[in-house]
């Protein structure tokens, strides 16, 4: 069963390929820390971008709000992590753990 988390995580930037940043997209981190536990990403299952219309711009322009990755970890946890590119008063930008699949943890 998938469980909503929505918590900031710390990623090991040393495990990310800098070459992908040239294209404007972050690489999926191969390590992240959530609630004081480190997780190794052993497989990227899926990746996508969340977009939305850009306010005050020409019709049809879209802005990438987040880069999302569904991953499997060394602890057999399936998770969705994402890099949020938009900062607001109520939310910090950075890397987030969006959901985990609890059935993978059993």
C-alpha positions in Angstrom: 0.0 0.0 0.0 1.3 3.4 -0.9 1.6 5.9 1.9 1.8 9.7 1.6 4.9 11.1 3.3 5.8 14.6 1.9 8.9 15.2 4.0 12.2 16.9 3.1 15.1 14.5 2.6 18.9 15.0 2.4 20.4 13.6 -0.8 24.1 12.6 -1.3 25.0 15.0 -4.2 28.3 13.1 -4.7 26.2 10.2 -6.1 24.6 12.4 -8.8 26.0 12.8 -12.3 26.8 16.5 -12.9 26.5 16.0 -16.6 22.7 15.8 -16.4 22.6 19.3 -14.8 23.8 20.8 -18.1 20.4 19.8 -19.6 18.6 21.6 -16.7 17.5 18.4 -15.1 18.8 16.8 -11.9 20.1 13.3 -11.9 18.4 10.8 -9.5 20.5 10.7 -6.3 21.8 7.2 -5.5 21.6 7.8 -1.8 19.2 9.8 0.4 18.6 10.2 4.1 15.1 10.2 5.6 14.4 10.3 9.3 18.1 9.7 10.1 18.3 6.6 8.0 20.3 6.4 4.7 18.8 4.6 1.7 20.7 3.4 -1.4 18.8 3.7 -4.6 19.4 0.4 -6.5 17.0 1.0 -9.3 15.1 3.9 -10.9 11.8 2.5 -11.9 10.3 5.6 -13.6 11.0 9.3 -14.0 8.8 12.2 -15.1 8.4 16.0 -14.8 5.5 17.8 -13.2 4.6 21.0 -15.2 2.1 23.8 -14.9 1.2 26.9 -16.9 3.5 29.8 -16.4 1.6 32.7 -15.0 1.8 36.1 -16.9 3.5 34.5 -19.9 2.4 33.8 -23.5 -0.4 31.3 -23.8 0.7 27.7 -23.8 4.1 28.1 -22.0 4.7 25.5 -19.3 7.1 25.6 -16.4 8.8 22.5 -14.9 7.8 22.5 -11.2 9.4 19.2 -10.2 11.6 16.3 -11.4 10.2 13.0 -10.0 11.7 9.5 -9.6 10.1 6.3 -8.6 12.9 4.2 -7.0 13.6 0.9 -5.3 16.1 1.1 -2.4 18.5 -1.4 -0.8 15.9 -1.9 1.9 13.4 -3.1 -0.6 11.4 0.1 -0.2 9.7 1.6 -3.3 9.5 5.3 -3.0 8.7 8.4 -5.0 11.3 11.2 -4.5 11.3 14.5 -6.3 13.3 17.7 -6.7 11.0 20.7 -6.1 12.0 23.7 -8.2 9.5 26.1 -6.8 9.9 27.8 -3.5 7.0 29.4 -1.8 6.3 30.9 1.6 4.8 27.7 2.9 7.1 25.2 1.2 10.9 25.0 0.9 12.5 24.0 -2.4 14.8 20.9 -2.4 14.4 17.2 -2.4 11.3 15.5 -1.0 10.1 12.0 -0.2 6.6 12.0 -1.6 5.4 8.4 -1.0 6.6 5.0 0.0 5.1 1.6 -0.8 4.7 -0.1 2.6 4.1 -3.5 1.1 7.7 -3.4 -0.1 8.9 -3.0 3.5 7.4 -6.3 4.8 
